[in-house]
Amino acid sequence: MPSMQTYIKAISGGAVLCIGGPALVMWVTPTEEEIFKRYSPELQKKALARREQTQQDFENFTKQLKEASKSDKPIWIAQKEIDAKRSADEQQRLRAERDAYAEESRRRQAEIRASTQ
């Protein structure tokens, strides 16, 4: 039968592993600031330039998730519907741009024809 000393050793060893392991990982892992400081100046500029866009993308993503979660449908179905609506809106916008460009082209052609006569 194991003695009390064996139990104490086992509990001590478990505590060292359970507490010491995560503590060692936290001590060794660099922070975001330390990693950023190791970047070259060029990469630092690029990271700062992308930071706003990344934050905006994340905010848009969370807004979209909140909107999808308001529905009674499962979130993946609501997400597909939102994506389909966004795709339709994008196609409509592209169609309007194309039509405006075609109209501008026709107007220029008419001006050229009128100026040559």
MIMIMAR-549903 format. One record per atom (N, C-alpha, C): residue number from 1; x, y, z; atom name. Coordinates in nm, 2 decimals. Each point is the difference from the previous one (the first is absolute). Layout:
! residues N
VOKOL  num      xx      yy      zz  atome
VOKOL  NUM       X       Y       Z     CA
...
This chain:
! residues 117
VOKOL  num      xx      yy      zz  atome
VOKOL    1    0.08   -0.12    0.00      N
VOKOL    1   -0.08    0.12    0.00     CA
VOKOL    1    0.09    0.12    0.00      C
VOKOL    2   -0.04    0.10   -0.09      N
VOKOL    2    0.09    0.12   -0.01     CA
VOKOL    2   -0.01    0.08    0.13      C
VOKOL    3    0.12    0.06    0.03      N
VOKOL    3    0.01    0.08    0.12     CA
VOKOL    3   -0.05    0.14   -0.03      C
VOKOL    4   -0.01    0.08    0.11      N
VOKOL    4   -0.04    0.14   -0.01     CA
VOKOL    4    0.10    0.08   -0.08      C
VOKOL    5    0.13   -0.04    0.01      N
VOKOL    5    0.11    0.07   -0.07     CA
VOKOL    5   -0.02   -0.02   -0.15      C
VOKOL    6   -0.05   -0.11   -0.04      N
VOKOL    6   -0.02   -0.02   -0.15     CA
VOKOL    6   -0.11    0.09   -0.05      C
VOKOL    7   -0.11    0.01    0.08      N
VOKOL    7   -0.11    0.09   -0.04     CA
VOKOL    7    0.05    0.14   -0.01      C
VOKOL    8    0.08    0.05    0.10      N
VOKOL    8    0.05    0.13    0.00     CA
VOKOL    8    0.09    0.03   -0.12      C
VOKOL    9    0.08   -0.10   -0.04      N
VOKOL    9    0.09    0.01   -0.12     CA
VOKOL    9   -0.09    0.01   -0.12      C
VOKOL   10   -0.10   -0.08   -0.01      N
VOKOL   10   -0.09    0.00   -0.12     CA
VOKOL   10   -0.07    0.13   -0.01      C
VOKOL   11   -0.06    0.05    0.11      N
VOKOL   11   -0.07    0.13   -0.01     CA
VOKOL   11    0.10    0.11   -0.03      C
VOKOL   12    0.12    0.00    0.06      N
VOKOL   12    0.10    0.11   -0.03     CA
VOKOL   12    0.04   -0.01   -0.14      C
VOKOL   13    0.02   -0.11   -0.06      N
VOKOL   13    0.04   -0.01   -0.14     CA
VOKOL   13   -0.11    0.05   -0.09      C
VOKOL   14   -0.13   -0.04    0.03      N
VOKOL   14   -0.11    0.05   -0.08     CA
VOKOL   14   -0.02    0.15    0.01      C
VOKOL   15    0.02    0.05    0.12      N
VOKOL   15   -0.01    0.15    0.01     CA
VOKOL   15    0.11    0.07   -0.08      C
VOKOL   16    0.12   -0.06    0.00      N
VOKOL   16    0.11    0.06   -0.07     CA
VOKOL   16   -0.03    0.00   -0.15      C
VOKOL   17   -0.05   -0.11   -0.05      N
VOKOL   17   -0.04   -0.01   -0.14     CA
VOKOL   17   -0.12    0.09   -0.04      C
VOKOL   18   -0.10    0.00    0.09      N
VOKOL   18   -0.12    0.08   -0.04     CA
VOKOL   18    0.02    0.15    0.02      C
VOKOL   19    0.08    0.04    0.09      N
VOKOL   19    0.02    0.14    0.02     CA
VOKOL   19    0.13    0.05   -0.07      C
VOKOL   20    0.10   -0.08    0.00      N
VOKOL   20    0.13    0.04   -0.06     CA
VOKOL   20    0.00    0.00   -0.15      C
VOKOL   21   -0.07   -0.09   -0.06      N
VOKOL   21   -0.01   -0.01   -0.15     CA
VOKOL   21   -0.06    0.12   -0.06      C
VOKOL   22   -0.12    0.04    0.04      N
VOKOL   22   -0.06    0.12   -0.06     CA
VOKOL   22    0.08    0.13    0.04      C
VOKOL   23    0.06    0.00    0.12      N
VOKOL   23    0.08    0.12    0.04     CA
VOKOL   23    0.13    0.01   -0.09      C
VOKOL   24    0.06   -0.11   -0.03      N
VOKOL   24    0.11    0.00   -0.09     CA
VOKOL   24   -0.03    0.05   -0.14      C
VOKOL   25   -0.12   -0.05   -0.05      N
VOKOL   25   -0.04    0.04   -0.13     CA
VOKOL   25   -0.03    0.15    0.00      C
VOKOL   26   -0.06    0.06    0.10      N
VOKOL   26   -0.03    0.14    0.01     CA
VOKOL   26    0.13    0.08    0.01      C
VOKOL   27    0.10   -0.05    0.07      N
VOKOL   27    0.12    0.07    0.02     CA
VOKOL   27    0.08    0.00   -0.13      C
VOKOL   28    0.00   -0.11   -0.08      N
VOKOL   28    0.08   -0.01   -0.12     CA
VOKOL   28   -0.07    0.07   -0.12      C
VOKOL   29   -0.13    0.00   -0.01      N
VOKOL   29   -0.07    0.06   -0.11     CA
VOKOL   29    0.01    0.15   -0.01      C
VOKOL   30    0.04    0.06   -0.11      N
VOKOL   30    0.01    0.14   -0.01     CA
VOKOL   30   -0.13    0.07   -0.02      C
VOKOL   31   -0.02    0.12    0.05      N
VOKOL   31   -0.12    0.07   -0.02     CA
VOKOL   31   -0.01    0.06   -0.14      C
VOKOL   32   -0.12    0.05   -0.04      N
VOKOL   32   -0.01    0.06   -0.13     CA
VOKOL   32    0.09    0.11   -0.02      C
VOKOL   33    0.02    0.09    0.10      N
VOKOL   33    0.09    0.11   -0.01     CA
VOKOL   33    0.14   -0.04   -0.03      C
VOKOL   34    0.05   -0.11    0.07      N
VOKOL   34    0.13   -0.05   -0.02     CA
VOKOL   34    0.02   -0.05   -0.14      C
VOKOL   35   -0.10   -0.07   -0.05      N
VOKOL   35    0.01   -0.05   -0.14     CA
VOKOL   35    0.00    0.12   -0.10      C
VOKOL   36   -0.09    0.10    0.03      N
VOKOL   36   -0.01    0.11   -0.09     CA
VOKOL   36    0.14    0.08    0.00      C
VOKOL   37    0.06    0.01    0.11      N
VOKOL   37    0.13    0.07    0.01     CA
VOKOL   37    0.11   -0.07   -0.08      C
VOKOL   38   -0.01   -0.13   -0.02      N
VOKOL   38    0.10   -0.08   -0.07     CA
VOKOL   38   -0.02    0.01   -0.15      C
VOKOL   39   -0.12    0.06   -0.05      N
VOKOL   39   -0.02    0.02   -0.14     CA
VOKOL   39    0.10    0.10   -0.05      C
VOKOL   40    0.03   -0.01   -0.13      N
VOKOL   40    0.07    0.10   -0.07     CA
VOKOL   40   -0.09    0.13   -0.01      C
VOKOL   41    0.06    0.12   -0.01      N
VOKOL   41   -0.08    0.12   -0.01     CA
VOKOL   41   -0.10   -0.01   -0.11      C
VOKOL   42    0.04   -0.06   -0.11      N
VOKOL   42   -0.10   -0.01   -0.12     CA
VOKOL   42   -0.12   -0.08    0.04      C
VOKOL   43    0.03   -0.12    0.07      N
VOKOL   43   -0.11   -0.08    0.04     CA
VOKOL   43   -0.09    0.07    0.11      C
VOKOL   44    0.06    0.07    0.08      N
VOKOL   44   -0.07    0.08    0.11     CA
VOKOL   44   -0.10    0.10   -0.07      C
VOKOL   45    0.05    0.07   -0.10      N
VOKOL   45   -0.09    0.09   -0.07     CA
VOKOL   45   -0.12   -0.07   -0.07      C
VOKOL   46    0.03   -0.12   -0.06      N
VOKOL   46   -0.10   -0.07   -0.07     CA
VOKOL   46   -0.10   -0.05    0.10      C
VOKOL   47    0.05   -0.05    0.12      N
VOKOL   47   -0.09   -0.05    0.10     CA
VOKOL   47   -0.09    0.11    0.06      C
VOKOL   48    0.05    0.12    0.02      N
VOKOL   48   -0.08    0.11    0.05     CA
VOKOL   48   -0.10    0.04   -0.11      C
VOKOL   49    0.04   -0.01   -0.13      N
VOKOL   49   -0.10    0.04   -0.10     CA
VOKOL   49   -0.11   -0.10   -0.01      C
VOKOL   50    0.03   -0.13    0.02      N
VOKOL   50   -0.11   -0.10   -0.01     CA
VOKOL   50   -0.08   -0.01    0.13      C
VOKOL   51    0.05    0.06    0.10      N
VOKOL   51   -0.07   -0.02    0.13     CA
VOKOL   51   -0.15    0.05    0.00      C
VOKOL   52   -0.01    0.12   -0.06      N
VOKOL   52   -0.14    0.06   -0.01     CA
VOKOL   52   -0.09   -0.09   -0.08      C
VOKOL   53    0.05   -0.04   -0.11      N
VOKOL   53   -0.08   -0.08   -0.09     CA
VOKOL   53   -0.04   -0.14    0.07      C
VOKOL   54    0.09   -0.05    0.07      N
VOKOL   54   -0.02   -0.13    0.07     CA
VOKOL   54   -0.11    0.02    0.11      C
VOKOL   55    0.01    0.11    0.07      N
VOKOL   55   -0.10    0.03    0.10     CA
VOKOL   55   -0.14    0.03   -0.06      C
VOKOL   56    0.00    0.07   -0.11      N
VOKOL   56   -0.13    0.02   -0.07     CA
VOKOL   56   -0.06   -0.13   -0.05      C
VOKOL   57    0.09   -0.09   -0.05      N
VOKOL   57   -0.05   -0.13   -0.05     CA
VOKOL   57   -0.06   -0.08    0.12      C
VOKOL   58    0.07    0.01    0.11      N
VOKOL   58   -0.05   -0.08    0.12     CA
VOKOL   58   -0.13    0.06    0.05      C
VOKOL   59   -0.01    0.13    0.00      N
VOKOL   59   -0.13    0.07    0.04     CA
VOKOL   59   -0.11   -0.04   -0.09      C
VOKOL   60    0.02    0.00   -0.13      N
VOKOL   60   -0.10   -0.04   -0.10     CA
VOKOL   60   -0.04   -0.14    0.02      C
VOKOL   61    0.10   -0.09    0.03      N
VOKOL   61   -0.03   -0.14    0.02     CA
VOKOL   61   -0.09   -0.02    0.13      C
VOKOL   62    0.03    0.07    0.11      N
VOKOL   62   -0.08   -0.01    0.12     CA
VOKOL   62   -0.14    0.05   -0.02      C
VOKOL   63   -0.01    0.12   -0.08      N
VOKOL   63   -0.13    0.05   -0.03     CA
VOKOL   63   -0.08   -0.10   -0.08      C
VOKOL   64    0.06   -0.07   -0.09      N
VOKOL   64   -0.07   -0.09   -0.09     CA
VOKOL   64   -0.04   -0.12    0.09      C
VOKOL   65    0.08   -0.05    0.09      N
VOKOL   65   -0.03   -0.11    0.09     CA
VOKOL   65   -0.12    0.04    0.09      C
VOKOL   66    0.00    0.12    0.05      N
VOKOL   66   -0.11    0.05    0.09     CA
VOKOL   66   -0.13    0.00   -0.08      C
VOKOL   67    0.01    0.05   -0.13      N
VOKOL   67   -0.12    0.00   -0.08     CA
VOKOL   67   -0.05   -0.14   -0.03      C
VOKOL   68    0.09   -0.09   -0.03      N
VOKOL   68   -0.04   -0.14   -0.03     CA
VOKOL   68   -0.06   -0.07    0.12      C
VOKOL   69    0.05    0.04    0.12      N
VOKOL   69   -0.04   -0.07    0.12     CA
VOKOL   69   -0.14    0.05    0.05      C
VOKOL   70   -0.05    0.11   -0.06      N
VOKOL   70   -0.13    0.05    0.03     CA
VOKOL   70   -0.11   -0.08   -0.06      C
VOKOL   71    0.03   -0.08   -0.10      N
VOKOL   71   -0.09   -0.08   -0.07     CA
VOKOL   71   -0.03   -0.13    0.08      C
VOKOL   72   -0.12   -0.05   -0.03      N
VOKOL   72   -0.04   -0.13    0.07     CA
VOKOL   72    0.06   -0.12   -0.07      C
VOKOL   73    0.06    0.02   -0.12      N
VOKOL   73    0.06   -0.10   -0.08     CA
VOKOL   73    0.14   -0.03    0.06      C
VOKOL   74    0.05   -0.12   -0.04      N
VOKOL   74    0.14   -0.03    0.04     CA
VOKOL   74    0.09    0.10   -0.06      C
VOKOL   75    0.11    0.03    0.06      N
VOKOL   75    0.09    0.11   -0.04     CA
VOKOL   75    0.06   -0.03   -0.14      C
VOKOL   76    0.03   -0.12   -0.03      N
VOKOL   76    0.06   -0.03   -0.13     CA
VOKOL   76   -0.10    0.03   -0.12      C
VOKOL   77   -0.13   -0.02    0.03      N
VOKOL   77   -0.10    0.03   -0.10     CA
VOKOL   77   -0.02    0.15   -0.01      C
VOKOL   78   -0.01    0.06    0.11      N
VOKOL   78   -0.01    0.15    0.00     CA
VOKOL   78    0.12    0.06   -0.06      C
VOKOL   79    0.12   -0.05    0.02      N
VOKOL   79    0.12    0.05   -0.06     CA
VOKOL   79   -0.01   -0.01   -0.15      C
VOKOL   80   -0.05   -0.12   -0.05      N
VOKOL   80   -0.01   -0.02   -0.15     CA
VOKOL   80   -0.09    0.10   -0.06      C
VOKOL   81   -0.12    0.03    0.07      N
VOKOL   81   -0.09    0.10   -0.05     CA
VOKOL   81    0.06    0.14    0.00      C
VOKOL   82    0.08    0.03    0.10      N
VOKOL   82    0.06    0.13    0.00     CA
VOKOL   82    0.10    0.01   -0.11      C
VOKOL   83    0.08   -0.10   -0.02      N
VOKOL   83    0.10   -0.01   -0.11     CA
VOKOL   83   -0.07    0.02   -0.14      C
VOKOL   84   -0.11   -0.07   -0.01      N
VOKOL   84   -0.08    0.01   -0.13     CA
VOKOL   84   -0.05    0.14   -0.02      C
VOKOL   85   -0.05    0.06    0.10      N
VOKOL   85   -0.05    0.14   -0.01     CA
VOKOL   85    0.12    0.09   -0.03      C
VOKOL   86    0.11   -0.02    0.06      N
VOKOL   86    0.12    0.09   -0.02     CA
VOKOL   86    0.05   -0.02   -0.15      C
VOKOL   87    0.00   -0.12   -0.04      N
VOKOL   87    0.04   -0.03   -0.14     CA
VOKOL   87   -0.09    0.06   -0.10      C
VOKOL   88   -0.14    0.00    0.03      N
VOKOL   88   -0.09    0.06   -0.09     CA
VOKOL   88    0.02    0.15    0.00      C
VOKOL   89    0.02    0.06    0.11      N
VOKOL   89    0.02    0.15    0.01     CA
VOKOL   89    0.13    0.03   -0.07      C
VOKOL   90    0.10   -0.08    0.01      N
VOKOL   90    0.13    0.03   -0.07     CA
VOKOL   90   -0.02   -0.01   -0.15      C
VOKOL   91   -0.07   -0.10   -0.05      N
VOKOL   91   -0.03   -0.02   -0.14     CA
VOKOL   91   -0.08    0.12   -0.05      C
VOKOL   92   -0.09    0.05    0.08      N
VOKOL   92   -0.08    0.12   -0.04     CA
VOKOL   92    0.09    0.12   -0.01      C
VOKOL   93    0.09    0.02    0.09      N
VOKOL   93    0.09    0.11    0.00     CA
VOKOL   93    0.09   -0.01   -0.12      C
VOKOL   94    0.05   -0.11   -0.03      N
VOKOL   94    0.09   -0.02   -0.12     CA
VOKOL   94   -0.08    0.03   -0.13      C
VOKOL   95   -0.12   -0.05    0.00      N
VOKOL   95   -0.08    0.02   -0.12     CA
VOKOL   95   -0.03    0.15   -0.02      C
VOKOL   96   -0.02    0.08    0.11      N
VOKOL   96   -0.02    0.14   -0.01     CA
VOKOL   96    0.12    0.07   -0.04      C
VOKOL   97    0.12   -0.04    0.05      N
VOKOL   97    0.13    0.06   -0.05     CA
VOKOL   97    0.02   -0.03   -0.14      C
VOKOL   98   -0.03   -0.12   -0.05      N
VOKOL   98    0.02   -0.04   -0.14     CA
VOKOL   98   -0.09    0.09   -0.09      C
VOKOL   99   -0.13    0.01    0.05      N
VOKOL   99   -0.09    0.08   -0.08     CA
VOKOL   99    0.04    0.15   -0.01      C
VOKOL  100    0.05    0.05    0.11      N
VOKOL  100    0.05    0.14    0.00     CA
VOKOL  100    0.12    0.02   -0.09      C
VOKOL  101    0.09   -0.10    0.00      N
VOKOL  101    0.12    0.00   -0.08     CA
VOKOL  101   -0.05    0.00   -0.15      C
VOKOL  102   -0.09   -0.09   -0.03      N
VOKOL  102   -0.05   -0.01   -0.14     CA
VOKOL  102   -0.07    0.13   -0.04      C
VOKOL  103   -0.08    0.06    0.08      N
VOKOL  103   -0.06    0.13   -0.03     CA
VOKOL  103    0.10    0.11   -0.02      C
VOKOL  104    0.11    0.00    0.08      N
VOKOL  104    0.10    0.10   -0.02     CA
VOKOL  104    0.07   -0.02   -0.13      C
VOKOL  105    0.03   -0.13   -0.03      N
VOKOL  105    0.06   -0.03   -0.13     CA
VOKOL  105   -0.09    0.04   -0.12      C
VOKOL  106   -0.13   -0.02    0.01      N
VOKOL  106   -0.09    0.04   -0.11     CA
VOKOL  106    0.00    0.15   -0.01      C
VOKOL  107    0.01    0.07    0.11      N
VOKOL  107    0.00    0.15    0.00     CA
VOKOL  107    0.12    0.05   -0.07      C
VOKOL  108    0.12   -0.06    0.04      N
VOKOL  108    0.12    0.04   -0.06     CA
VOKOL  108    0.00   -0.02   -0.15      C
VOKOL  109   -0.05   -0.12   -0.04      N
VOKOL  109   -0.01   -0.03   -0.15     CA
VOKOL  109   -0.08    0.10   -0.07      C
VOKOL  110   -0.11    0.04    0.06      N
VOKOL  110   -0.09    0.10   -0.06     CA
VOKOL  110    0.07    0.14   -0.01      C
VOKOL  111    0.07    0.03    0.10      N
VOKOL  111    0.08    0.13    0.00     CA
VOKOL  111    0.10    0.00   -0.11      C
VOKOL  112    0.07   -0.12   -0.02      N
VOKOL  112    0.10   -0.01   -0.10     CA
VOKOL  112   -0.06    0.01   -0.14      C
VOKOL  113   -0.11   -0.07   -0.02      N
VOKOL  113   -0.07    0.01   -0.13     CA
VOKOL  113   -0.05    0.14   -0.03      C
VOKOL  114   -0.05    0.07    0.11      N
VOKOL  114   -0.06    0.13   -0.03     CA
VOKOL  114    0.12    0.10   -0.03      C
VOKOL  115    0.11   -0.02    0.06      N
VOKOL  115    0.12    0.09   -0.02     CA
VOKOL  115    0.06   -0.02   -0.14      C
VOKOL  116   -0.01   -0.12   -0.05      N
VOKOL  116    0.06   -0.03   -0.14     CA
VOKOL  116   -0.09    0.05   -0.11      C
VOKOL  117   -0.12    0.02    0.02      N
VOKOL  117   -0.09    0.04   -0.10     CA
VOKOL  117   -0.01    0.15   -0.02      C
